[in-house]
Amino acid sequence: MSEATPESKPATPFEWVGGEGVVRSLVDRFYDLMDLEPGYAALRAAHGPSLDAARDKLFWFLCGWLGGPQHYVERFGHPMLRARHLPFSIGILERDQWLACMHQAMQETELDPALITRLRESFFQTADWMRNKGV
């Protein structure tokens, strides 16, 4: 994806990403990397045997979180991220693996580098807020 100029900057990060097709590619690459890369083993282990439901839920959530269609809210109501993640043991290791995996997926999906920088900051804040062990 090419870099946005101030004159052509999209109205939302969802538009900047490139819409649903790119969000789906990003999510699919994220979960593929989780299966492929040994460096994400702790993160992968936290997800159970199948990633299918997680793929859909993250896709639906990210579409809305980025300013696009509210697929997640339409299906499940308010995301309540922290409450929904409390059953999972999330510490610094899991947070850092999630962030590294998402960063790699964003790079491999060829998002605009300026958008990657902005999203990394937002993802860090959210992922750090999810920690529930070793806090």
Phi and psi in radians as a Rosetta constraint file:
Dihedral C 1 N 2 CA 2 C 2 CIRCULARHARMONIC -1.414 0.35
Dihedral N 2 CA 2 C 2 N 3 CIRCULARHARMONIC 2.787 0.35
Dihedral C 2 N 3 CA 3 C 3 CIRCULARHARMONIC -1.239 0.35
Dihedral N 3 CA 3 C 3 N 4 CIRCULARHARMONIC 2.466 0.35
Dihedral C 3 N 4 CA 4 C 4 CIRCULARHARMONIC -1.413 0.35
Dihedral N 4 CA 4 C 4 N 5 CIRCULARHARMONIC 2.446 0.35
Dihedral C 4 N 5 CA 5 C 5 CIRCULARHARMONIC -1.690 0.35
Dihedral N 5 CA 5 C 5 N 6 CIRCULARHARMONIC 2.795 0.35
Dihedral C 5 N 6 CA 6 C 6 CIRCULARHARMONIC -0.940 0.35
Dihedral N 6 CA 6 C 6 N 7 CIRCULARHARMONIC -0.635 0.35
Dihedral C 6 N 7 CA 7 C 7 CIRCULARHARMONIC -1.244 0.35
Dihedral N 7 CA 7 C 7 N 8 CIRCULARHARMONIC -0.494 0.35
Dihedral C 7 N 8 CA 8 C 8 CIRCULARHARMONIC -1.917 0.35
Dihedral N 8 CA 8 C 8 N 9 CIRCULARHARMONIC 0.199 0.35
Dihedral C 8 N 9 CA 9 C 9 CIRCULARHARMONIC -1.059 0.35
Dihedral N 9 CA 9 C 9 N 10 CIRCULARHARMONIC 2.206 0.35
Dihedral C 9 N 10 CA 10 C 10 CIRCULARHARMONIC -1.125 0.35
Dihedral N 10 CA 10 C 10 N 11 CIRCULARHARMONIC 2.765 0.35
Dihedral C 10 N 11 CA 11 C 11 CIRCULARHARMONIC -1.222 0.35
Dihedral N 11 CA 11 C 11 N 12 CIRCULARHARMONIC -0.544 0.35
Dihedral C 11 N 12 CA 12 C 12 CIRCULARHARMONIC -2.343 0.35
Dihedral N 12 CA 12 C 12 N 13 CIRCULARHARMONIC 2.754 0.35
Dihedral C 12 N 13 CA 13 C 13 CIRCULARHARMONIC -1.031 0.35
Dihedral N 13 CA 13 C 13 N 14 CIRCULARHARMONIC -0.553 0.35
Dihedral C 13 N 14 CA 14 C 14 CIRCULARHARMONIC -1.024 0.35
Dihedral N 14 CA 14 C 14 N 15 CIRCULARHARMONIC -0.795 0.35
Dihedral C 14 N 15 CA 15 C 15 CIRCULARHARMONIC -1.172 0.35
Dihedral N 15 CA 15 C 15 N 16 CIRCULARHARMONIC -0.685 0.35
Dihedral C 15 N 16 CA 16 C 16 CIRCULARHARMONIC -1.095 0.35
Dihedral N 16 CA 16 C 16 N 17 CIRCULARHARMONIC -0.703 0.35
Dihedral C 16 N 17 CA 17 C 17 CIRCULARHARMONIC -1.079 0.35
Dihedral N 17 CA 17 C 17 N 18 CIRCULARHARMONIC -0.723 0.35
Dihedral C 17 N 18 CA 18 C 18 CIRCULARHARMONIC 2.133 0.35
Dihedral N 18 CA 18 C 18 N 19 CIRCULARHARMONIC 0.216 0.35
Dihedral C 18 N 19 CA 19 C 19 CIRCULARHARMONIC 1.589 0.35
Dihedral N 19 CA 19 C 19 N 20 CIRCULARHARMONIC -2.973 0.35
Dihedral C 19 N 20 CA 20 C 20 CIRCULARHARMONIC -1.042 0.35
Dihedral N 20 CA 20 C 20 N 21 CIRCULARHARMONIC -0.690 0.35
Dihedral C 20 N 21 CA 21 C 21 CIRCULARHARMONIC -1.060 0.35
Dihedral N 21 CA 21 C 21 N 22 CIRCULARHARMONIC -0.717 0.35
Dihedral C 21 N 22 CA 22 C 22 CIRCULARHARMONIC -1.303 0.35
Dihedral N 22 CA 22 C 22 N 23 CIRCULARHARMONIC -0.663 0.35
Dihedral C 22 N 23 CA 23 C 23 CIRCULARHARMONIC -1.059 0.35
Dihedral N 23 CA 23 C 23 N 24 CIRCULARHARMONIC -0.745 0.35
Dihedral C 23 N 24 CA 24 C 24 CIRCULARHARMONIC -1.092 0.35
Dihedral N 24 CA 24 C 24 N 25 CIRCULARHARMONIC -0.750 0.35
Dihedral C 24 N 25 CA 25 C 25 CIRCULARHARMONIC -1.083 0.35
Dihedral N 25 CA 25 C 25 N 26 CIRCULARHARMONIC -0.729 0.35
Dihedral C 25 N 26 CA 26 C 26 CIRCULARHARMONIC -1.071 0.35
Dihedral N 26 CA 26 C 26 N 27 CIRCULARHARMONIC -0.852 0.35
Dihedral C 26 N 27 CA 27 C 27 CIRCULARHARMONIC -1.115 0.35
Dihedral N 27 CA 27 C 27 N 28 CIRCULARHARMONIC -0.761 0.35
Dihedral C 27 N 28 CA 28 C 28 CIRCULARHARMONIC -1.099 0.35
Dihedral N 28 CA 28 C 28 N 29 CIRCULARHARMONIC -0.719 0.35
Dihedral C 28 N 29 CA 29 C 29 CIRCULARHARMONIC -1.154 0.35
Dihedral N 29 CA 29 C 29 N 30 CIRCULARHARMONIC -0.699 0.35
Dihedral C 29 N 30 CA 30 C 30 CIRCULARHARMONIC -0.974 0.35
Dihedral N 30 CA 30 C 30 N 31 CIRCULARHARMONIC -0.879 0.35
Dihedral C 30 N 31 CA 31 C 31 CIRCULARHARMONIC -1.287 0.35
Dihedral N 31 CA 31 C 31 N 32 CIRCULARHARMONIC -0.553 0.35
Dihedral C 31 N 32 CA 32 C 32 CIRCULARHARMONIC -1.084 0.35
Dihedral N 32 CA 32 C 32 N 33 CIRCULARHARMONIC -0.777 0.35
Dihedral C 32 N 33 CA 33 C 33 CIRCULARHARMONIC -1.084 0.35
Dihedral N 33 CA 33 C 33 N 34 CIRCULARHARMONIC -0.655 0.35
Dihedral C 33 N 34 CA 34 C 34 CIRCULARHARMONIC -1.047 0.35
Dihedral N 34 CA 34 C 34 N 35 CIRCULARHARMONIC -0.635 0.35
Dihedral C 34 N 35 CA 35 C 35 CIRCULARHARMONIC -1.350 0.35
Dihedral N 35 CA 35 C 35 N 36 CIRCULARHARMONIC -0.541 0.35
Dihedral C 35 N 36 CA 36 C 36 CIRCULARHARMONIC -1.580 0.35
Dihedral N 36 CA 36 C 36 N 37 CIRCULARHARMONIC -0.633 0.35
Dihedral C 36 N 37 CA 37 C 37 CIRCULARHARMONIC -1.654 0.35
Dihedral N 37 CA 37 C 37 N 38 CIRCULARHARMONIC 2.105 0.35
Dihedral C 37 N 38 CA 38 C 38 CIRCULARHARMONIC -1.035 0.35
Dihedral N 38 CA 38 C 38 N 39 CIRCULARHARMONIC -0.466 0.35
Dihedral C 38 N 39 CA 39 C 39 CIRCULARHARMONIC -1.170 0.35
Dihedral N 39 CA 39 C 39 N 40 CIRCULARHARMONIC -0.177 0.35
Dihedral C 39 N 40 CA 40 C 40 CIRCULARHARMONIC -1.950 0.35
Dihedral N 40 CA 40 C 40 N 41 CIRCULARHARMONIC 0.398 0.35
Dihedral C 40 N 41 CA 41 C 41 CIRCULARHARMONIC -1.062 0.35
Dihedral N 41 CA 41 C 41 N 42 CIRCULARHARMONIC -0.753 0.35
Dihedral C 41 N 42 CA 42 C 42 CIRCULARHARMONIC -1.156 0.35
Dihedral N 42 CA 42 C 42 N 43 CIRCULARHARMONIC -0.689 0.35
Dihedral C 42 N 43 CA 43 C 43 CIRCULARHARMONIC -1.118 0.35
Dihedral N 43 CA 43 C 43 N 44 CIRCULARHARMONIC -0.799 0.35
Dihedral C 43 N 44 CA 44 C 44 CIRCULARHARMONIC -1.085 0.35
Dihedral N 44 CA 44 C 44 N 45 CIRCULARHARMONIC -0.733 0.35
Dihedral C 44 N 45 CA 45 C 45 CIRCULARHARMONIC -1.073 0.35
Dihedral N 45 CA 45 C 45 N 46 CIRCULARHARMONIC -0.516 0.35
Dihedral C 45 N 46 CA 46 C 46 CIRCULARHARMONIC -1.274 0.35
Dihedral N 46 CA 46 C 46 N 47 CIRCULARHARMONIC -0.202 0.35
Dihedral C 46 N 47 CA 47 C 47 CIRCULARHARMONIC -1.700 0.35
Dihedral N 47 CA 47 C 47 N 48 CIRCULARHARMONIC -0.063 0.35
Dihedral C 47 N 48 CA 48 C 48 CIRCULARHARMONIC 1.355 0.35
Dihedral N 48 CA 48 C 48 N 49 CIRCULARHARMONIC -3.071 0.35
Dihedral C 48 N 49 CA 49 C 49 CIRCULARHARMONIC -1.189 0.35
Dihedral N 49 CA 49 C 49 N 50 CIRCULARHARMONIC -0.563 0.35
Dihedral C 49 N 50 CA 50 C 50 CIRCULARHARMONIC -2.061 0.35
Dihedral N 50 CA 50 C 50 N 51 CIRCULARHARMONIC 2.463 0.35
Dihedral C 50 N 51 CA 51 C 51 CIRCULARHARMONIC -1.780 0.35
Dihedral N 51 CA 51 C 51 N 52 CIRCULARHARMONIC 0.032 0.35
Dihedral C 51 N 52 CA 52 C 52 CIRCULARHARMONIC -1.023 0.35
Dihedral N 52 CA 52 C 52 N 53 CIRCULARHARMONIC -0.884 0.35
Dihedral C 52 N 53 CA 53 C 53 CIRCULARHARMONIC -1.142 0.35
Dihedral N 53 CA 53 C 53 N 54 CIRCULARHARMONIC -0.690 0.35
Dihedral C 53 N 54 CA 54 C 54 CIRCULARHARMONIC -1.112 0.35
Dihedral N 54 CA 54 C 54 N 55 CIRCULARHARMONIC -0.695 0.35
Dihedral C 54 N 55 CA 55 C 55 CIRCULARHARMONIC -1.002 0.35
Dihedral N 55 CA 55 C 55 N 56 CIRCULARHARMONIC -0.868 0.35
Dihedral C 55 N 56 CA 56 C 56 CIRCULARHARMONIC -1.138 0.35
Dihedral N 56 CA 56 C 56 N 57 CIRCULARHARMONIC -0.781 0.35
Dihedral C 56 N 57 CA 57 C 57 CIRCULARHARMONIC -1.122 0.35
Dihedral N 57 CA 57 C 57 N 58 CIRCULARHARMONIC -0.720 0.35
Dihedral C 57 N 58 CA 58 C 58 CIRCULARHARMONIC -1.174 0.35
Dihedral N 58 CA 58 C 58 N 59 CIRCULARHARMONIC -0.702 0.35
Dihedral C 58 N 59 CA 59 C 59 CIRCULARHARMONIC -1.030 0.35
Dihedral N 59 CA 59 C 59 N 60 CIRCULARHARMONIC -0.871 0.35
Dihedral C 59 N 60 CA 60 C 60 CIRCULARHARMONIC -1.075 0.35
Dihedral N 60 CA 60 C 60 N 61 CIRCULARHARMONIC -0.770 0.35
Dihedral C 60 N 61 CA 61 C 61 CIRCULARHARMONIC -1.114 0.35
Dihedral N 61 CA 61 C 61 N 62 CIRCULARHARMONIC -0.871 0.35
Dihedral C 61 N 62 CA 62 C 62 CIRCULARHARMONIC -1.085 0.35
Dihedral N 62 CA 62 C 62 N 63 CIRCULARHARMONIC -0.634 0.35
Dihedral C 62 N 63 CA 63 C 63 CIRCULARHARMONIC -0.951 0.35
Dihedral N 63 CA 63 C 63 N 64 CIRCULARHARMONIC -0.871 0.35
Dihedral C 63 N 64 CA 64 C 64 CIRCULARHARMONIC -1.246 0.35
Dihedral N 64 CA 64 C 64 N 65 CIRCULARHARMONIC -0.731 0.35
Dihedral C 64 N 65 CA 65 C 65 CIRCULARHARMONIC -1.072 0.35
Dihedral N 65 CA 65 C 65 N 66 CIRCULARHARMONIC -0.578 0.35
Dihedral C 65 N 66 CA 66 C 66 CIRCULARHARMONIC -1.448 0.35
Dihedral N 66 CA 66 C 66 N 67 CIRCULARHARMONIC -0.069 0.35
Dihedral C 66 N 67 CA 67 C 67 CIRCULARHARMONIC 1.796 0.35
Dihedral N 67 CA 67 C 67 N 68 CIRCULARHARMONIC 0.211 0.35
Dihedral C 67 N 68 CA 68 C 68 CIRCULARHARMONIC -1.763 0.35
Dihedral N 68 CA 68 C 68 N 69 CIRCULARHARMONIC -2.700 0.35
Dihedral C 68 N 69 CA 69 C 69 CIRCULARHARMONIC -1.009 0.35
Dihedral N 69 CA 69 C 69 N 70 CIRCULARHARMONIC 2.471 0.35
Dihedral C 69 N 70 CA 70 C 70 CIRCULARHARMONIC -1.560 0.35
Dihedral N 70 CA 70 C 70 N 71 CIRCULARHARMONIC 0.960 0.35
Dihedral C 70 N 71 CA 71 C 71 CIRCULARHARMONIC -1.017 0.35
Dihedral N 71 CA 71 C 71 N 72 CIRCULARHARMONIC -0.741 0.35
Dihedral C 71 N 72 CA 72 C 72 CIRCULARHARMONIC -1.146 0.35
Dihedral N 72 CA 72 C 72 N 73 CIRCULARHARMONIC -0.856 0.35
Dihedral C 72 N 73 CA 73 C 73 CIRCULARHARMONIC -1.069 0.35
Dihedral N 73 CA 73 C 73 N 74 CIRCULARHARMONIC -0.695 0.35
Dihedral C 73 N 74 CA 74 C 74 CIRCULARHARMONIC -1.078 0.35
Dihedral N 74 CA 74 C 74 N 75 CIRCULARHARMONIC -0.576 0.35
Dihedral C 74 N 75 CA 75 C 75 CIRCULARHARMONIC -1.544 0.35
Dihedral N 75 CA 75 C 75 N 76 CIRCULARHARMONIC -0.679 0.35
Dihedral C 75 N 76 CA 76 C 76 CIRCULARHARMONIC -2.197 0.35
Dihedral N 76 CA 76 C 76 N 77 CIRCULARHARMONIC -0.087 0.35
Dihedral C 76 N 77 CA 77 C 77 CIRCULARHARMONIC 1.465 0.35
Dihedral N 77 CA 77 C 77 N 78 CIRCULARHARMONIC -2.837 0.35
Dihedral C 77 N 78 CA 78 C 78 CIRCULARHARMONIC -0.940 0.35
Dihedral N 78 CA 78 C 78 N 79 CIRCULARHARMONIC 2.405 0.35
Dihedral C 78 N 79 CA 79 C 79 CIRCULARHARMONIC -1.072 0.35
Dihedral N 79 CA 79 C 79 N 80 CIRCULARHARMONIC -0.572 0.35
Dihedral C 79 N 80 CA 80 C 80 CIRCULARHARMONIC 0.711 0.35
Dihedral N 80 CA 80 C 80 N 81 CIRCULARHARMONIC 0.964 0.35
Dihedral C 80 N 81 CA 81 C 81 CIRCULARHARMONIC -0.928 0.35
Dihedral N 81 CA 81 C 81 N 82 CIRCULARHARMONIC -0.886 0.35
Dihedral C 81 N 82 CA 82 C 82 CIRCULARHARMONIC -1.087 0.35
Dihedral N 82 CA 82 C 82 N 83 CIRCULARHARMONIC -0.796 0.35
Dihedral C 82 N 83 CA 83 C 83 CIRCULARHARMONIC -1.071 0.35
Dihedral N 83 CA 83 C 83 N 84 CIRCULARHARMONIC -0.710 0.35
Dihedral C 83 N 84 CA 84 C 84 CIRCULARHARMONIC -1.236 0.35
Dihedral N 84 CA 84 C 84 N 85 CIRCULARHARMONIC -0.376 0.35
Dihedral C 84 N 85 CA 85 C 85 CIRCULARHARMONIC -1.707 0.35
Dihedral N 85 CA 85 C 85 N 86 CIRCULARHARMONIC -0.106 0.35
Dihedral C 85 N 86 CA 86 C 86 CIRCULARHARMONIC -1.013 0.35
Dihedral N 86 CA 86 C 86 N 87 CIRCULARHARMONIC -0.594 0.35
Dihedral C 86 N 87 CA 87 C 87 CIRCULARHARMONIC -1.155 0.35
Dihedral N 87 CA 87 C 87 N 88 CIRCULARHARMONIC -0.242 0.35
Dihedral C 87 N 88 CA 88 C 88 CIRCULARHARMONIC -1.786 0.35
Dihedral N 88 CA 88 C 88 N 89 CIRCULARHARMONIC 2.449 0.35
Dihedral C 88 N 89 CA 89 C 89 CIRCULARHARMONIC -1.390 0.35
Dihedral N 89 CA 89 C 89 N 90 CIRCULARHARMONIC 1.906 0.35
Dihedral C 89 N 90 CA 90 C 90 CIRCULARHARMONIC -2.147 0.35
Dihedral N 90 CA 90 C 90 N 91 CIRCULARHARMONIC 1.959 0.35
Dihedral C 90 N 91 CA 91 C 91 CIRCULARHARMONIC -2.067 0.35
Dihedral N 91 CA 91 C 91 N 92 CIRCULARHARMONIC -2.884 0.35
Dihedral C 91 N 92 CA 92 C 92 CIRCULARHARMONIC -1.079 0.35
Dihedral N 92 CA 92 C 92 N 93 CIRCULARHARMONIC -0.700 0.35
Dihedral C 92 N 93 CA 93 C 93 CIRCULARHARMONIC -1.046 0.35
Dihedral N 93 CA 93 C 93 N 94 CIRCULARHARMONIC -0.869 0.35
Dihedral C 93 N 94 CA 94 C 94 CIRCULARHARMONIC -1.139 0.35
Dihedral N 94 CA 94 C 94 N 95 CIRCULARHARMONIC -0.730 0.35
Dihedral C 94 N 95 CA 95 C 95 CIRCULARHARMONIC -1.009 0.35
Dihedral N 95 CA 95 C 95 N 96 CIRCULARHARMONIC -0.870 0.35
Dihedral C 95 N 96 CA 96 C 96 CIRCULARHARMONIC -1.165 0.35
Dihedral N 96 CA 96 C 96 N 97 CIRCULARHARMONIC -0.626 0.35
Dihedral C 96 N 97 CA 97 C 97 CIRCULARHARMONIC -1.196 0.35
Dihedral N 97 CA 97 C 97 N 98 CIRCULARHARMONIC -0.685 0.35
Dihedral C 97 N 98 CA 98 C 98 CIRCULARHARMONIC -1.061 0.35
Dihedral N 98 CA 98 C 98 N 99 CIRCULARHARMONIC -0.820 0.35
Dihedral C 98 N 99 CA 99 C 99 CIRCULARHARMONIC -1.113 0.35
Dihedral N 99 CA 99 C 99 N 100 CIRCULARHARMONIC -0.740 0.35
Dihedral C 99 N 100 CA 100 C 100 CIRCULARHARMONIC -1.150 0.35
Dihedral N 100 CA 100 C 100 N 101 CIRCULARHARMONIC -0.728 0.35
Dihedral C 100 N 101 CA 101 C 101 CIRCULARHARMONIC -1.132 0.35
Dihedral N 101 CA 101 C 101 N 102 CIRCULARHARMONIC -0.762 0.35
Dihedral C 101 N 102 CA 102 C 102 CIRCULARHARMONIC -1.162 0.35
Dihedral N 102 CA 102 C 102 N 103 CIRCULARHARMONIC -0.691 0.35
Dihedral C 102 N 103 CA 103 C 103 CIRCULARHARMONIC -1.074 0.35
Dihedral N 103 CA 103 C 103 N 104 CIRCULARHARMONIC -0.792 0.35
Dihedral C 103 N 104 CA 104 C 104 CIRCULARHARMONIC -1.079 0.35
Dihedral N 104 CA 104 C 104 N 105 CIRCULARHARMONIC -0.740 0.35
Dihedral C 104 N 105 CA 105 C 105 CIRCULARHARMONIC -1.102 0.35
Dihedral N 105 CA 105 C 105 N 106 CIRCULARHARMONIC -0.713 0.35
Dihedral C 105 N 106 CA 106 C 106 CIRCULARHARMONIC -1.113 0.35
Dihedral N 106 CA 106 C 106 N 107 CIRCULARHARMONIC -0.731 0.35
Dihedral C 106 N 107 CA 107 C 107 CIRCULARHARMONIC -1.133 0.35
Dihedral N 107 CA 107 C 107 N 108 CIRCULARHARMONIC -0.791 0.35
Dihedral C 107 N 108 CA 108 C 108 CIRCULARHARMONIC -1.232 0.35
Dihedral N 108 CA 108 C 108 N 109 CIRCULARHARMONIC -0.408 0.35
Dihedral C 108 N 109 CA 109 C 109 CIRCULARHARMONIC -1.465 0.35
Dihedral N 109 CA 109 C 109 N 110 CIRCULARHARMONIC -0.100 0.35
Dihedral C 109 N 110 CA 110 C 110 CIRCULARHARMONIC 1.079 0.35
Dihedral N 110 CA 110 C 110 N 111 CIRCULARHARMONIC 0.778 0.35
Dihedral C 110 N 111 CA 111 C 111 CIRCULARHARMONIC -1.198 0.35
Dihedral N 111 CA 111 C 111 N 112 CIRCULARHARMONIC 2.760 0.35
Dihedral C 111 N 112 CA 112 C 112 CIRCULARHARMONIC -0.987 0.35
Dihedral N 112 CA 112 C 112 N 113 CIRCULARHARMONIC 2.251 0.35
Dihedral C 112 N 113 CA 113 C 113 CIRCULARHARMONIC -0.957 0.35
Dihedral N 113 CA 113 C 113 N 114 CIRCULARHARMONIC -0.619 0.35
Dihedral C 113 N 114 CA 114 C 114 CIRCULARHARMONIC -1.167 0.35
Dihedral N 114 CA 114 C 114 N 115 CIRCULARHARMONIC -0.644 0.35
Dihedral C 114 N 115 CA 115 C 115 CIRCULARHARMONIC -1.207 0.35
Dihedral N 115 CA 115 C 115 N 116 CIRCULARHARMONIC -0.712 0.35
Dihedral C 115 N 116 CA 116 C 116 CIRCULARHARMONIC -0.994 0.35
Dihedral N 116 CA 116 C 116 N 117 CIRCULARHARMONIC -0.769 0.35
Dihedral C 116 N 117 CA 117 C 117 CIRCULARHARMONIC -1.048 0.35
Dihedral N 117 CA 117 C 117 N 118 CIRCULARHARMONIC -0.812 0.35
Dihedral C 117 N 118 CA 118 C 118 CIRCULARHARMONIC -1.126 0.35
Dihedral N 118 CA 118 C 118 N 119 CIRCULARHARMONIC -0.765 0.35
Dihedral C 118 N 119 CA 119 C 119 CIRCULARHARMONIC -1.174 0.35
Dihedral N 119 CA 119 C 119 N 120 CIRCULARHARMONIC -0.650 0.35
Dihedral C 119 N 120 CA 120 C 120 CIRCULARHARMONIC -1.034 0.35
Dihedral N 120 CA 120 C 120 N 121 CIRCULARHARMONIC -0.721 0.35
Dihedral C 120 N 121 CA 121 C 121 CIRCULARHARMONIC -1.103 0.35
Dihedral N 121 CA 121 C 121 N 122 CIRCULARHARMONIC -0.801 0.35
Dihedral C 121 N 122 CA 122 C 122 CIRCULARHARMONIC -1.170 0.35
Dihedral N 122 CA 122 C 122 N 123 CIRCULARHARMONIC -0.743 0.35
Dihedral C 122 N 123 CA 123 C 123 CIRCULARHARMONIC -1.088 0.35
Dihedral N 123 CA 123 C 123 N 124 CIRCULARHARMONIC -0.688 0.35
Dihedral C 123 N 124 CA 124 C 124 CIRCULARHARMONIC -1.067 0.35
Dihedral N 124 CA 124 C 124 N 125 CIRCULARHARMONIC -0.837 0.35
Dihedral C 124 N 125 CA 125 C 125 CIRCULARHARMONIC -1.017 0.35
Dihedral N 125 CA 125 C 125 N 126 CIRCULARHARMONIC -0.776 0.35
Dihedral C 125 N 126 CA 126 C 126 CIRCULARHARMONIC -1.202 0.35
Dihedral N 126 CA 126 C 126 N 127 CIRCULARHARMONIC -0.803 0.35
Dihedral C 126 N 127 CA 127 C 127 CIRCULARHARMONIC -1.127 0.35
Dihedral N 127 CA 127 C 127 N 128 CIRCULARHARMONIC -0.654 0.35
Dihedral C 127 N 128 CA 128 C 128 CIRCULARHARMONIC -1.182 0.35
Dihedral N 128 CA 128 C 128 N 129 CIRCULARHARMONIC -0.616 0.35
Dihedral C 128 N 129 CA 129 C 129 CIRCULARHARMONIC -1.167 0.35
Dihedral N 129 CA 129 C 129 N 130 CIRCULARHARMONIC -0.427 0.35
Dihedral C 129 N 130 CA 130 C 130 CIRCULARHARMONIC -1.336 0.35
Dihedral N 130 CA 130 C 130 N 131 CIRCULARHARMONIC -0.310 0.35
Dihedral C 130 N 131 CA 131 C 131 CIRCULARHARMONIC -1.016 0.35
Dihedral N 131 CA 131 C 131 N 132 CIRCULARHARMONIC 2.346 0.35
Dihedral C 131 N 132 CA 132 C 132 CIRCULARHARMONIC -2.374 0.35
Dihedral N 132 CA 132 C 132 N 133 CIRCULARHARMONIC 0.163 0.35
Dihedral C 132 N 133 CA 133 C 133 CIRCULARHARMONIC -2.366 0.35
Dihedral N 133 CA 133 C 133 N 134 CIRCULARHARMONIC 2.531 0.35
Dihedral C 133 N 134 CA 134 C 134 CIRCULARHARMONIC 1.119 0.35
Dihedral N 134 CA 134 C 134 N 135 CIRCULARHARMONIC 0.495 0.35
